[in-house]
Amino acid sequence: MARLILFNKPFGVLSQFTDKGTEGSPRPTLSGFIDEPGFYPAGRLDRDSEGLMVLTDDGKLQARISNPRHKMAKTYLVQVEGTPTDAMLEALRQGIALTDGPTRPAKVEAIAAPDWLWPRDPPVRFRKTVPDAWLSLTITEGRNRQVRRMTAHVGLPCLRLIRVQIGDWALNRLAPGAWRFASADGR
């Protein structure tokens, strides 16, 4: 029986257990938060992104979650610079032609700023002259920095990116840096 961990990855943490980088000082990794042997991340989340990661001790489940061919939905809250127009949102819904090929259509809607969201450290830059907005965006693939590239392509640079759901697994207000065991059916 597969075991799963749901983890809320803080901003600045690598989504791996060791830092194989060449920078002078080691960067924070999953090992600073999770001390359960035999678990491996099912997919990745960029260092400058936050939110839900699923870790499992089952290789087949890990592949099913992370391989784009399985089209597992991943939902993000995206703070963007600018004001989304209907045309921008429709372009995201149709799919974007990126340099590595067209994306699958996304589910996207403009939303109010989440009132439950934790502050980010360091804070997102704020500019009085440029408005920002929030989107809920769901994709079924996971290319490198895909959500950031998609929103930038339509004229909405990403300021903050938080994954809140992968398939049936949801963040459910798990605090940054906290984790919990979960079942394979999403509970």
PAKEVO-728082 format. One line per field, with one value per atom (N, C-alpha, C, CB): residue in three letters; residue number from 1; x, y, z. Coordinates in Angstrom, 3 decimals. Glycine has a CB too. Layout:
REM PAKEVO-728082
code	[ALA  ...]
pos	[NUM  ...]
c1	[X  ...]
c2	[Y  ...]
c3	[Z  ...]
***
This chain:
REM PAKEVO-728082
code	[MET  MET  MET  MET  ALA  ALA  ALA  ALA  ARG  ARG  ARG  ARG  LEU  LEU  LEU  LEU  ILE  ILE  ILE  ILE  LEU  LEU  LEU  LEU  PHE  PHE  PHE  PHE  ASN  ASN  ASN  ASN  LYS  LYS  LYS  LYS  PRO  PRO  PRO  PRO  PHE  PHE  PHE  PHE  GLY  GLY  GLY  GLY  VAL  VAL  VAL  VAL  LEU  LEU  LEU  LEU  SER  SER  SER  SER  GLN  GLN  GLN  GLN  PHE  PHE  PHE  PHE  THR  THR  THR  THR  ASP  ASP  ASP  ASP  LYS  LYS  LYS  LYS  GLY  GLY  GLY  GLY  THR  THR  THR  THR  GLU  GLU  GLU  GLU  GLY  GLY  GLY  GLY  SER  SER  SER  SER  PRO  PRO  PRO  PRO  ARG  ARG  ARG  ARG  PRO  PRO  PRO  PRO  THR  THR  THR  THR  LEU  LEU  LEU  LEU  SER  SER  SER  SER  GLY  GLY  GLY  GLY  PHE  PHE  PHE  PHE  ILE  ILE  ILE  ILE  ASP  ASP  ASP  ASP  GLU  GLU  GLU  GLU  PRO  PRO  PRO  PRO  GLY  GLY  GLY  GLY  PHE  PHE  PHE  PHE  TYR  TYR  TYR  TYR  PRO  PRO  PRO  PRO  ALA  ALA  ALA  ALA  GLY  GLY  GLY  GLY  ARG  ARG  ARG  ARG  LEU  LEU  LEU  LEU  ASP  ASP  ASP  ASP  ARG  ARG  ARG  ARG  ASP  ASP  ASP  ASP  SER  SER  SER  SER  GLU  GLU  GLU  GLU  GLY  GLY  GLY  GLY  LEU  LEU  LEU  LEU  MET  MET  MET  MET  VAL  VAL  VAL  VAL  LEU  LEU  LEU  LEU  THR  THR  THR  THR  ASP  ASP  ASP  ASP  ASP  ASP  ASP  ASP  GLY  GLY  GLY  GLY  LYS  LYS  LYS  LYS  LEU  LEU  LEU  LEU  GLN  GLN  GLN  GLN  ALA  ALA  ALA  ALA  ARG  ARG  ARG  ARG  ILE  ILE  ILE  ILE  SER  SER  SER  SER  ASN  ASN  ASN  ASN  PRO  PRO  PRO  PRO  ARG  ARG  ARG  ARG  HIS  HIS  HIS  HIS  LYS  LYS  LYS  LYS  MET  MET  MET  MET  ALA  ALA  ALA  ALA  LYS  LYS  LYS  LYS  THR  THR  THR  THR  TYR  TYR  TYR  TYR  LEU  LEU  LEU  LEU  VAL  VAL  VAL  VAL  GLN  GLN  GLN  GLN  VAL  VAL  VAL  VAL  GLU  GLU  GLU  GLU  GLY  GLY  GLY  GLY  THR  THR  THR  THR  PRO  PRO  PRO  PRO  THR  THR  THR  THR  ASP  ASP  ASP  ASP  ALA  ALA  ALA  ALA  MET  MET  MET  MET  LEU  LEU  LEU  LEU  GLU  GLU  GLU  GLU  ALA  ALA  ALA  ALA  LEU  LEU  LEU  LEU  ARG  ARG  ARG  ARG  GLN  GLN  GLN  GLN  GLY  GLY  GLY  GLY  ILE  ILE  ILE  ILE  ALA  ALA  ALA  ALA  LEU  LEU  LEU  LEU  THR  THR  THR  THR  ASP  ASP  ASP  ASP  GLY  GLY  GLY  GLY  PRO  PRO  PRO  PRO  THR  THR  THR  THR  ARG  ARG  ARG  ARG  PRO  PRO  PRO  PRO  ALA  ALA  ALA  ALA  LYS  LYS  LYS  LYS  VAL  VAL  VAL  VAL  GLU  GLU  GLU  GLU  ALA  ALA  ALA  ALA  ILE  ILE  ILE  ILE  ALA  ALA  ALA  ALA  ALA  ALA  ALA  ALA  PRO  PRO  PRO  PRO  ASP  ASP  ASP  ASP  TRP  TRP  TRP  TRP  LEU  LEU  LEU  LEU  TRP  TRP  TRP  TRP  PRO  PRO  PRO  PRO  ARG  ARG  ARG  ARG  ASP  ASP  ASP  ASP  PRO  PRO  PRO  PRO  PRO  PRO  PRO  PRO  VAL  VAL  VAL  VAL  ARG  ARG  ARG  ARG  PHE  PHE  PHE  PHE  ARG  ARG  ARG  ARG  LYS  LYS  LYS  LYS  THR  THR  THR  THR  VAL  VAL  VAL  VAL  PRO  PRO  PRO  PRO  ASP  ASP  ASP  ASP  ALA  ALA  ALA  ALA  TRP  TRP  TRP  TRP  LEU  LEU  LEU  LEU  SER  SER  SER  SER  LEU  LEU  LEU  LEU  THR  THR  THR  THR  ILE  ILE  ILE  ILE  THR  THR  THR  THR  GLU  GLU  GLU  GLU  GLY  GLY  GLY  GLY  ARG  ARG  ARG  ARG  ASN  ASN  ASN  ASN  ARG  ARG  ARG  ARG  GLN  GLN  GLN  GLN  VAL  VAL  VAL  VAL  ARG  ARG  ARG  ARG  ARG  ARG  ARG  ARG  MET  MET  MET  MET  THR  THR  THR  THR  ALA  ALA  ALA  ALA  HIS  HIS  HIS  HIS  VAL  VAL  VAL  VAL  GLY  GLY  GLY  GLY  LEU  LEU  LEU  LEU  PRO  PRO  PRO  PRO  CYS  CYS  CYS  CYS  LEU  LEU  LEU  LEU  ARG  ARG  ARG  ARG  LEU  LEU  LEU  LEU  ILE  ILE  ILE  ILE  ARG  ARG  ARG  ARG  VAL  VAL  VAL  VAL  GLN  GLN  GLN  GLN  ILE  ILE  ILE  ILE  GLY  GLY  GLY  GLY  ASP  ASP  ASP  ASP  TRP  TRP  TRP  TRP  ALA  ALA  ALA  ALA  LEU  LEU  LEU  LEU  ASN  ASN  ASN  ASN  ARG  ARG  ARG  ARG  LEU  LEU  LEU  LEU  ALA  ALA  ALA  ALA  PRO  PRO  PRO  PRO  GLY  GLY  GLY  GLY  ALA  ALA  ALA  ALA  TRP  TRP  TRP  TRP  ARG  ARG  ARG  ARG  PHE  PHE  PHE  PHE  ALA  ALA  ALA  ALA  SER  SER  SER  SER  ALA  ALA  ALA  ALA  ASP  ASP  ASP  ASP  GLY  GLY  GLY  GLY  ARG  ARG  ARG  ARG]
pos	[1  1  1  1  2  2  2  2  3  3  3  3  4  4  4  4  5  5  5  5  6  6  6  6  7  7  7  7  8  8  8  8  9  9  9  9  10  10  10  10  11  11  11  11  12  12  12  12  13  13  13  13  14  14  14  14  15  15  15  15  16  16  16  16  17  17  17  17  18  18  18  18  19  19  19  19  20  20  20  20  21  21  21  21  22  22  22  22  23  23  23  23  24  24  24  24  25  25  25  25  26  26  26  26  27  27  27  27  28  28  28  28  29  29  29  29  30  30  30  30  31  31  31  31  32  32  32  32  33  33  33  33  34  34  34  34  35  35  35  35  36  36  36  36  37  37  37  37  38  38  38  38  39  39  39  39  40  40  40  40  41  41  41  41  42  42  42  42  43  43  43  43  44  44  44  44  45  45  45  45  46  46  46  46  47  47  47  47  48  48  48  48  49  49  49  49  50  50  50  50  51  51  51  51  52  52  52  52  53  53  53  53  54  54  54  54  55  55  55  55  56  56  56  56  57  57  57  57  58  58  58  58  59  59  59  59  60  60  60  60  61  61  61  61  62  62  62  62  63  63  63  63  64  64  64  64  65  65  65  65  66  66  66  66  67  67  67  67  68  68  68  68  69  69  69  69  70  70  70  70  71  71  71  71  72  72  72  72  73  73  73  73  74  74  74  74  75  75  75  75  76  76  76  76  77  77  77  77  78  78  78  78  79  79  79  79  80  80  80  80  81  81  81  81  82  82  82  82  83  83  83  83  84  84  84  84  85  85  85  85  86  86  86  86  87  87  87  87  88  88  88  88  89  89  89  89  90  90  90  90  91  91  91  91  92  92  92  92  93  93  93  93  94  94  94  94  95  95  95  95  96  96  96  96  97  97  97  97  98  98  98  98  99  99  99  99  100  100  100  100  101  101  101  101  102  102  102  102  103  103  103  103  104  104  104  104  105  105  105  105  106  106  106  106  107  107  107  107  108  108  108  108  109  109  109  109  110  110  110  110  111  111  111  111  112  112  112  112  113  113  113  113  114  114  114  114  115  115  115  115  116  116  116  116  117  117  117  117  118  118  118  118  119  119  119  119  120  120  120  120  121  121  121  121  122  122  122  122  123  123  123  123  124  124  124  124  125  125  125  125  126  126  126  126  127  127  127  127  128  128  128  128  129  129  129  129  130  130  130  130  131  131  131  131  132  132  132  132  133  133  133  133  134  134  134  134  135  135  135  135  136  136  136  136  137  137  137  137  138  138  138  138  139  139  139  139  140  140  140  140  141  141  141  141  142  142  142  142  143  143  143  143  144  144  144  144  145  145  145  145  146  146  146  146  147  147  147  147  148  148  148  148  149  149  149  149  150  150  150  150  151  151  151  151  152  152  152  152  153  153  153  153  154  154  154  154  155  155  155  155  156  156  156  156  157  157  157  157  158  158  158  158  159  159  159  159  160  160  160  160  161  161  161  161  162  162  162  162  163  163  163  163  164  164  164  164  165  165  165  165  166  166  166  166  167  167  167  167  168  168  168  168  169  169  169  169  170  170  170  170  171  171  171  171  172  172  172  172  173  173  173  173  174  174  174  174  175  175  175  175  176  176  176  176  177  177  177  177  178  178  178  178  179  179  179  179  180  180  180  180  181  181  181  181  182  182  182  182  183  183  183  183  184  184  184  184  185  185  185  185  186  186  186  186  187  187  187  187]
c1	[0.846  0.000  0.888  -0.961  0.650  1.435  1.197  1.087  2.292  2.181  2.474  3.150  1.771  1.917  2.103  0.706  2.836  2.989  2.566  4.462  1.751  1.428  2.250  -0.122  2.969  3.888  3.619  5.361  3.604  3.484  4.892  2.564  5.440  6.811  6.871  7.339  7.712  7.873  8.683  8.557  8.544  9.342  10.823  8.960  11.643  13.086  13.611  13.491  12.725  13.139  13.207  12.155  14.286  14.407  13.472  15.879  12.890  11.990  12.754  10.858  13.832  14.655  15.260  15.785  15.814  16.323  17.762  16.224  18.510  19.887  20.107  20.905  21.060  21.404  22.645  21.629  22.459  23.577  24.103  23.158  23.675  24.097  25.541  23.202  26.041  27.436  27.558  28.127  26.442  26.491  27.287  25.065  27.819  28.680  28.043  29.114  26.849  26.217  25.043  25.746  24.800  23.714  22.355  23.724  21.503  20.158  19.224  19.663  18.117  17.169  16.566  16.050  16.411  15.848  14.737  16.942  14.118  13.058  13.548  12.503  14.834  15.366  15.312  16.801  15.183  15.042  13.646  15.395  12.715  11.324  10.773  10.479  11.248  10.682  11.778  10.032  11.562  12.534  11.875  13.098  11.304  10.667  11.414  9.135  12.064  12.836  11.945  13.694  12.490  11.824  10.842  11.124  10.688  9.757  10.505  8.966  9.858  10.450  9.390  11.037  9.788  8.816  8.218  9.470  6.911  6.214  6.033  4.816  7.027  7.026  7.893  5.602  7.926  8.778  7.980  10.039  8.555  8.008  9.218  7.054  9.291  10.462  10.771  10.252  12.017  12.470  11.697  13.964  11.323  10.599  9.085  11.015  8.614  7.190  6.911  6.738  5.656  5.258  4.121  4.837  3.823  2.605  2.790  1.783  1.751  1.590  2.601  0.212  3.235  4.029  3.507  5.572  3.474  3.123  4.405  1.999  4.672  5.806  5.237  6.838  5.869  5.375  6.535  4.428  6.239  7.228  6.948  7.236  6.030  5.608  6.028  4.066  6.967  7.489  6.443  8.561  5.496  4.455  3.536  3.626  3.177  2.334  3.093  1.863  4.364  5.198  5.183  6.652  5.321  5.309  3.937  5.711  2.868  1.508  1.220  0.464  1.717  1.482  2.311  1.810  3.569  4.477  4.531  5.845  4.152  4.269  3.110  4.309  3.393  2.335  1.386  2.950  1.817  0.946  -0.309  1.708  -0.254  -1.417  -2.379  -0.970  -1.993  -2.846  -3.465  -3.940  -2.709  -3.209  -3.286  -2.311  -4.450  -4.674  -3.890  -6.169  -3.310  -2.588  -3.146  -1.021  -3.614  -4.231  -3.322  -5.611  -3.193  -2.318  -3.104  -1.133  -2.710  -3.115  -1.946  -3.486  -2.238  -1.187  -1.446  -1.111  -0.525  -0.589  0.178  -0.010  -0.501  0.099  0.157  -0.674  1.091  1.208  0.313  2.698  -0.565  -1.484  -2.905  -1.059  -3.801  -5.213  -5.612  -6.098  -6.046  -6.420  -7.658  -6.674  -7.580  -8.741  -9.380  -8.336  -10.585  -11.252  -10.415  -12.659  -9.786  -8.969  -7.754  -8.508  -7.125  -5.976  -6.396  -5.339  -7.507  -7.990  -8.385  -9.188  -9.018  -9.424  -8.207  -10.291  -7.143  -5.921  -5.359  -4.868  -5.359  -4.890  -5.794  -4.838  -7.099  -8.057  -7.876  -9.497  -7.393  -7.201  -5.873  -7.284  -4.919  -3.570  -2.646  -3.551  -1.411  -0.435  0.667  0.161  1.103  2.221  3.522  2.110  4.156  5.430  6.571  5.528  7.789  8.935  9.126  10.202  8.666  8.787  7.489  9.195  6.634  5.407  4.167  5.443  3.004  1.751  1.424  0.597  0.809  0.347  -1.058  0.367  -1.426  -2.823  -3.660  -3.004  -4.938  -5.787  -5.784  -7.224  -5.857  -5.898  -7.309  -4.853  -7.641  -8.849  -8.364  -9.617  -8.964  -8.488  -9.642  -7.412  -9.564  -10.513  -9.839  -11.781  -10.262  -9.800  -10.521  -10.056  -9.785  -10.358  -9.932  -9.909  -10.618  -10.216  -8.956  -11.361  -8.176  -6.979  -7.406  -6.206  -6.762  -7.152  -6.933  -6.350  -7.968  -7.852  -7.143  -9.232  -6.955  -6.325  -4.826  -7.022  -4.338  -2.962  -1.934  -2.755  -0.894  0.199  1.049  1.069  1.715  2.631  3.863  3.045  4.386  5.590  6.823  5.577  7.867  9.135  10.213  9.481  10.774  10.557  9.239  11.720  8.700  7.429  7.522  6.966  6.397  6.312  6.496  4.941  7.214  7.423  6.081  8.380  5.964  4.732  5.048  4.074  4.253  4.441  3.108  4.982  3.091  1.864  1.239  2.148  2.055  1.551  1.120  2.607  1.380  1.031  0.104  2.317  -1.113  -2.025  -1.585  -3.456  -2.076  -1.864  -3.213  -0.831  -3.262  -4.502  -4.166  -5.310  -5.191  -5.029  -5.822  -5.481  -5.235  -5.892  -5.905  -5.178  -6.918  -6.890  -6.677  -8.225  -5.607  -5.231  -4.928  -4.011  -5.555  -5.361  -4.801  -6.698  -3.701  -3.091  -3.002  -1.683  -2.794  -2.687  -1.351  -3.822  -0.372  0.987  1.892  1.343  3.167  4.039  5.406  4.178  5.444  6.727  7.469  6.518  8.740  9.568  8.991  11.015  8.651  8.139  6.949  9.240  6.131  5.044  4.039  4.332  3.545  2.528  3.097  2.012  4.312  4.948  5.094  6.332  5.497  5.681  4.338  6.403  3.304  1.979  1.420  1.007  1.473  0.906  1.728  0.841  3.050  3.891  3.569  5.387  3.310  3.019  1.790  2.811  0.806  -0.411  -0.305  -1.641  0.875  1.065  0.806  0.201  0.836  0.600  1.773  -0.743  2.865  4.005  3.618  5.155  4.127  3.817  4.642  4.088  3.963  4.625  4.741  3.872  3.734  3.716  2.939  3.092  3.450  2.843  2.728  3.670  1.492  1.226  0.391  0.493  0.949  0.164  -0.729  1.096  -2.015  -2.967  -3.597  -4.056  -3.449  -4.051  -3.322  -5.536  -3.187  -2.664  -3.645  -1.181  -4.363  -5.377  -6.374  -4.722  -6.568  -7.498  -6.860  -8.089  -5.546  -4.848  -4.832  -3.395  -5.253  -5.329  -4.521  -6.787  -4.075  -3.282  -4.087  -2.777  -5.347  -6.255  -5.645  -6.675  -5.071  -4.541  -3.426  -5.649  -2.725  -1.532  -0.516  -0.955  0.037  0.942  2.232  1.268  2.881  4.162  5.176  4.714  5.844  6.830  6.230  7.572  4.902  4.235  3.908  2.940  3.759  3.383  2.469  4.632  1.783  0.931  0.864  -0.497  0.585  0.363  -1.003  0.454  -1.160  -2.418  -2.607  -2.454  -3.800  -4.080  -4.023  -5.476  -3.928  -3.816  -5.092  -3.477  -6.221  -7.474  -7.721  -8.655  -6.733  -6.865  -7.244  -7.846  -7.442  -7.816  -6.610  -8.691]
c2	[-1.191  0.000  1.250  0.001  2.118  3.347  4.260  4.080  4.869  5.891  7.235  5.609  8.258  9.597  10.626  9.956  11.663  12.843  14.048  12.997  14.916  16.202  17.244  16.516  18.066  19.048  20.418  18.638  21.445  22.822  23.405  23.681  23.401  23.862  25.379  23.392  25.877  27.330  27.884  27.699  29.180  29.907  29.724  31.424  29.489  29.386  28.005  30.284  27.021  25.653  24.842  24.990  24.078  23.188  21.995  22.706  21.506  20.357  19.050  20.476  18.913  17.696  17.608  17.711  16.449  16.234  16.698  14.786  16.870  17.350  18.496  16.212  19.355  20.477  20.109  21.775  19.861  19.489  20.692  18.397  21.885  23.112  23.448  24.267  24.421  24.815  26.140  24.917  26.622  27.884  27.697  28.400  28.790  28.742  28.110  30.105  28.546  27.974  27.096  29.089  26.029  25.132  25.837  23.895  25.485  26.046  25.114  26.252  25.633  24.772  23.722  25.616  22.502  21.388  20.724  20.356  19.717  18.966  18.310  17.905  17.959  17.270  18.146  16.830  19.452  20.337  20.315  21.731  19.630  19.612  18.203  20.344  17.249  15.895  14.896  15.561  14.127  13.120  11.739  13.461  11.379  10.075  9.338  10.215  8.218  7.515  6.889  6.433  6.836  6.128  6.943  4.974  8.225  9.066  9.897  9.984  10.069  10.841  11.768  9.907  12.969  13.899  13.351  15.253  13.518  13.174  14.480  12.452  14.850  16.117  17.126  16.653  18.304  19.339  20.626  19.562  21.530  22.872  23.791  22.999  24.773  25.645  26.262  26.741  26.607  27.188  28.458  27.492  29.250  30.494  30.322  31.544  29.087  28.787  28.161  27.843  28.197  27.702  26.700  28.865  25.987  25.213  23.716  25.597  23.051  21.616  20.805  21.227  19.897  18.838  17.514  19.017  16.505  15.148  14.329  14.513  13.622  12.703  11.313  13.113  10.301  8.940  7.954  8.570  6.787  5.708  4.682  5.027  4.994  4.079  4.647  3.846  3.982  4.460  4.584  3.554  3.639  3.700  4.900  2.390  5.133  6.284  7.584  6.225  7.601  8.773  9.105  8.530  8.109  8.312  8.773  7.020  8.202  8.577  10.041  7.662  10.499  11.878  12.841  12.060  12.518  13.485  13.419  13.284  12.312  12.192  12.908  10.710  13.884  14.648  13.794  15.690  12.611  11.770  11.347  10.524  11.370  10.997  12.152  10.466  13.365  14.555  14.840  14.401  14.627  14.928  16.441  14.287  16.918  18.351  18.902  18.640  20.082  20.809  22.229  20.801  22.661  23.979  24.909  23.875  26.123  27.142  28.414  27.440  29.114  30.496  31.330  30.812  32.271  33.030  34.522  32.681  35.189  36.637  37.193  37.160  38.023  38.558  40.072  38.101  40.615  42.061  42.477  42.504  43.428  43.879  43.448  43.349  43.825  43.495  42.555  44.779  41.338  40.386  40.852  38.998  40.750  41.044  39.728  41.895  39.820  38.615  37.959  38.959  38.771  38.235  37.474  39.374  37.997  37.314  35.968  38.191  35.974  34.723  33.719  34.996  34.201  33.304  32.700  34.056  33.467  32.939  31.801  34.059  31.968  30.896  29.669  31.387  29.893  28.769  28.010  29.283  28.708  28.066  27.323  29.096  27.711  27.162  28.215  25.865  28.202  29.217  28.569  29.916  29.258  28.781  29.252  29.299  28.379  28.683  28.225  28.005  28.583  28.230  26.719  28.869  25.956  24.499  23.830  23.958  24.585  24.035  24.545  22.534  24.259  24.744  24.018  24.566  24.756  24.146  23.585  25.176  22.686  22.252  23.417  20.957  23.446  24.497  24.451  24.359  25.634  25.753  26.147  26.795  25.796  26.340  27.528  25.257  28.693  29.885  30.832  30.589  31.489  32.542  33.550  31.961  34.796  35.835  35.636  37.275  35.775  35.575  36.732  34.203  36.842  37.814  37.303  38.057  38.212  37.806  36.882  39.051  35.706  34.765  35.384  33.445  35.395  36.006  35.090  36.368  33.836  32.865  32.695  31.515  33.352  33.116  33.700  33.712  32.949  33.374  34.423  32.166  35.294  36.248  35.530  37.353  36.035  35.428  36.128  35.497  35.343  35.882  35.480  35.373  36.399  37.840  38.229  38.569  39.409  39.840  40.046  41.121  39.926  40.209  41.713  39.718  42.086  43.521  44.203  43.749  45.412  46.177  47.479  46.447  47.803  49.059  49.793  48.811  51.004  51.796  52.043  53.118  52.141  52.512  51.316  53.285  50.099  48.920  48.026  48.136  47.801  46.947  45.481  47.093  44.693  43.247  42.573  42.747  41.301  40.537  39.079  40.666  38.313  36.880  36.058  36.546  34.936  33.968  32.612  33.882  31.817  30.388  29.720  29.880  28.934  28.373  26.890  29.120  26.064  24.613  24.142  23.877  23.378  22.799  21.283  23.412  20.593  19.131  18.648  18.495  19.523  19.145  19.855  19.513  19.797  20.402  20.726  19.500  21.510  21.902  22.857  22.561  23.023  23.909  25.331  23.916  25.829  27.184  27.504  28.199  26.518  26.648  27.733  25.341  27.750  28.733  30.140  28.481  30.339  31.657  32.081  31.642  31.157  31.483  31.770  30.332  31.018  31.228  32.602  30.129  32.957  34.248  35.402  34.362  35.269  36.313  36.480  35.979  35.372  35.409  36.264  33.993  36.259  37.060  38.454  36.333  38.810  40.147  40.286  41.078  39.169  39.175  38.497  38.460  39.217  38.594  38.070  39.594  36.908  36.247  36.866  34.722  37.241  37.756  36.691  38.963  35.840  34.798  33.614  35.316  32.396  31.178  30.160  30.604  29.729  28.786  27.629  29.488  26.414  25.249  24.837  24.053  24.696  24.357  22.977  25.395  22.370  21.053  20.291  21.190  18.966  18.026  16.865  17.548  16.684  15.627  15.821  14.226  14.783  14.852  15.359  13.505  15.603  16.060  17.574  15.502  18.142  19.602  20.073  20.062  21.305  21.919  22.056  23.287  22.426  22.534  23.279  21.159  24.418  25.320  24.725  25.748  23.764  23.240  24.380  21.980  24.656  25.796  25.593  26.003  26.676  26.547  25.790  27.936  24.814  24.003  22.819  24.853  22.723  21.608  20.501  22.092  19.279  18.149  17.223  17.394  16.361  15.349  14.136  15.907  12.984  11.781  11.887  10.491  11.263  11.241  9.862  12.344  9.617  8.337  8.527  7.777  7.424  7.474  7.982  6.097  7.997  8.469  9.957  7.630  10.653  12.089  12.544  12.590  11.627  12.047  12.299  11.006]
c3	[0.000  0.000  0.000  1.233  -0.948  -1.074  0.121  -2.379  0.565  1.602  0.965  2.797  1.431  0.864  1.958  0.008  1.615  2.457  1.633  2.984  2.231  1.632  2.377  1.701  1.639  2.222  1.627  1.987  2.465  1.994  1.908  2.942  0.702  0.487  0.589  -0.886  1.506  1.603  0.422  2.929  0.210  -0.776  -0.445  -0.803  -1.465  -1.278  -0.962  -0.212  -0.817  -0.499  -1.794  0.523  -1.969  -3.131  -2.957  -3.318  -4.033  -3.939  -4.140  -4.974  -3.367  -3.332  -1.934  -4.453  -1.610  -0.256  -0.056  0.086  -1.135  -1.010  -1.976  -1.273  -1.649  -2.507  -3.296  -1.682  -4.581  -5.444  -6.204  -6.421  -5.800  -6.469  -6.158  -6.066  -6.867  -6.691  -5.945  -8.043  -5.407  -4.677  -3.392  -4.368  -2.864  -1.684  -0.468  -1.337  -0.087  1.102  0.688  2.069  1.430  1.061  1.146  1.961  0.211  0.182  0.949  -1.285  1.501  2.222  1.293  2.856  1.807  1.039  1.832  0.677  1.253  1.920  3.215  0.978  3.255  4.439  5.686  4.188  5.535  6.677  7.271  6.284  6.599  7.031  7.225  6.034  6.417  6.410  6.740  5.031  7.801  8.231  8.232  9.644  7.089  6.923  5.821  6.583  6.124  5.091  4.019  5.732  2.802  1.712  0.904  2.252  1.183  0.431  -0.602  1.380  -1.755  -2.840  -3.423  -3.937  -3.865  -4.441  -5.729  -4.705  -5.869  -7.112  -7.875  -6.838  -8.616  -9.332  -8.610  -9.487  -9.150  -8.581  -8.447  -9.452  -7.698  -7.543  -7.450  -6.266  -8.309  -8.364  -7.010  -9.391  -6.814  -5.551  -5.208  -5.616  -6.225  -5.965  -6.014  -6.960  -5.991  -5.902  -4.544  -7.056  -4.147  -2.842  -3.010  -1.913  -1.922  -1.900  -1.924  -3.019  -2.379  -2.231  -3.032  -2.633  -2.314  -2.929  -2.386  -2.636  -3.238  -2.819  -2.857  -3.743  -1.779  -1.718  -1.474  -0.592  -2.045  -1.881  -1.812  -3.029  -1.284  -1.253  -2.344  0.123  -3.274  -4.334  -5.692  -4.286  -6.363  -7.644  -8.729  -8.113  -8.796  -9.833  -9.604  -9.851  -8.351  -8.035  -8.301  -6.564  -7.970  -8.225  -9.722  -7.733  -10.568  -12.021  -12.508  -12.743  -11.935  -12.349  -12.012  -11.668  -10.879  -10.472  -11.319  -8.984  -11.564  -12.181  -13.705  -11.643  -14.323  -15.771  -16.476  -16.181  -17.360  -18.024  -18.859  -18.899  -19.248  -20.080  -19.318  -20.565  -17.977  -17.173  -16.959  -15.840  -17.376  -17.369  -16.006  -18.390  -14.926  -13.597  -13.416  -12.512  -13.022  -12.863  -11.674  -12.689  -11.871  -10.827  -10.810  -11.076  -9.630  -9.505  -8.716  -8.829  -9.215  -8.637  -8.357  -9.575  -7.302  -7.106  -7.598  -5.590  -8.490  -9.147  -8.944  -10.658  -8.266  -8.169  -9.353  -6.805  -10.150  -11.359  -11.308  -12.585  -12.073  -12.217  -13.373  -12.457  -13.121  -14.155  -13.849  -15.512  -14.742  -14.594  -15.723  -14.596  -15.385  -16.442  -17.208  -15.840  -18.512  -19.355  -19.777  -20.605  -20.300  -20.808  -21.905  -21.346  -22.762  -23.855  -23.313  -24.787  -22.252  -21.647  -21.065  -20.549  -20.347  -19.739  -20.811  -18.809  -21.870  -22.957  -23.646  -23.981  -23.815  -24.420  -23.569  -24.586  -22.257  -21.371  -21.481  -19.909  -21.619  -21.749  -23.055  -21.658  -24.095  -25.392  -25.487  -26.491  -24.646  -24.739  -25.333  -25.594  -24.873  -25.257  -26.090  -24.004  -27.125  -27.942  -27.290  -29.427  -26.536  -25.898  -26.808  -24.500  -26.450  -27.292  -27.398  -26.743  -26.397  -26.456  -26.911  -25.095  -27.585  -28.146  -27.435  -28.086  -28.025  -27.436  -26.124  -28.432  -25.213  -23.967  -24.162  -22.805  -23.299  -23.264  -22.729  -22.374  -23.051  -22.498  -20.965  -23.034  -20.364  -18.907  -18.475  -18.402  -17.258  -16.628  -15.816  -15.720  -16.043  -15.357  -15.074  -16.185  -13.924  -13.593  -12.682  -12.927  -12.795  -11.881  -10.555  -12.461  -9.457  -8.124  -7.217  -7.521  -6.093  -5.074  -4.389  -4.033  -3.832  -3.079  -1.946  -2.518  -1.815  -0.759  0.628  -0.889  1.464  2.791  3.788  3.320  3.449  4.352  4.076  4.228  3.059  2.612  3.584  1.223  3.823  4.695  3.988  5.114  4.762  4.126  3.599  5.117  2.506  1.946  2.503  0.399  2.726  3.186  2.181  4.626  1.416  1.465  0.796  0.798  1.166  0.583  -0.923  1.241  -1.594  -3.024  -3.207  -3.633  -4.249  -4.489  -4.738  -5.695  -4.256  -4.395  -5.109  -3.012  -6.124  -6.847  -6.880  -8.296  -6.362  -6.276  -7.639  -5.601  -8.667  -9.996  -10.846  -10.735  -10.367  -11.163  -10.336  -11.606  -10.820  -10.065  -10.126  -10.602  -9.187  -9.270  -9.091  -8.194  -9.452  -9.388  -9.093  -10.715  -8.779  -8.496  -9.499  -7.053  -9.883  -10.759  -10.074  -12.140  -10.366  -10.077  -11.426  -9.351  -11.555  -12.849  -12.690  -13.443  -13.521  -13.477  -14.815  -13.150  -14.731  -15.923  -15.752  -16.184  -16.861  -16.820  -17.362  -17.611  -17.348  -17.698  -16.711  -19.193  -16.864  -15.875  -16.431  -14.696  -17.454  -18.036  -17.098  -19.420  -17.365  -16.560  -16.556  -17.089  -15.381  -15.163  -16.061  -15.397  -16.331  -17.296  -16.934  -17.430  -15.718  -15.351  -15.471  -13.917  -15.000  -15.103  -16.571  -14.413  -17.424  -18.841  -19.518  -19.567  -19.123  -19.720  -19.357  -19.262  -18.081  -17.688  -18.268  -16.151  -18.307  -18.900  -20.383  -18.713  -21.067  -22.500  -22.808  -23.029  -21.914  -22.149  -21.524  -21.582  -20.991  -20.444  -18.960  -21.152  -18.234  -16.789  -16.077  -16.441  -15.859  -15.179  -13.798  -15.051  -13.465  -12.199  -11.065  -12.300  -10.000  -8.809  -7.723  -8.275  -7.623  -6.599  -7.139  -5.266  -6.872  -7.393  -6.267  -8.577  -5.993  -4.908  -5.454  -3.717  -5.407  -5.836  -4.671  -6.291  -4.948  -3.885  -4.053  -3.831  -5.245  -5.452  -6.547  -5.804  -6.318  -7.306  -7.329  -6.964  -8.442  -8.490  -7.359  -8.399  -6.536  -5.407  -4.128  -5.156  -4.139  -2.923  -2.896  -2.857  -1.756  -1.626  -0.434  -1.488  -0.516  0.541  1.836  0.091  1.694  2.846  4.024  3.296  3.748  4.778  5.631  5.671  5.079  5.729  5.786  4.964  6.944  7.118  6.322  8.612  5.902  5.204  6.063  4.831  5.448  6.157  6.892  7.127  6.941  7.633  6.638  8.347  7.156  6.326  7.116  5.827  6.370  6.995  6.081  7.282  6.700  5.901  5.228  6.783  4.070  3.342  2.730  2.252  2.237  1.581  0.065  2.017  -0.633  -2.096  -2.758  -2.638  -2.020  -2.620  -2.324  -2.103  -1.802  -1.629  -0.246  -2.560  0.689  2.049  2.913  2.704]
***
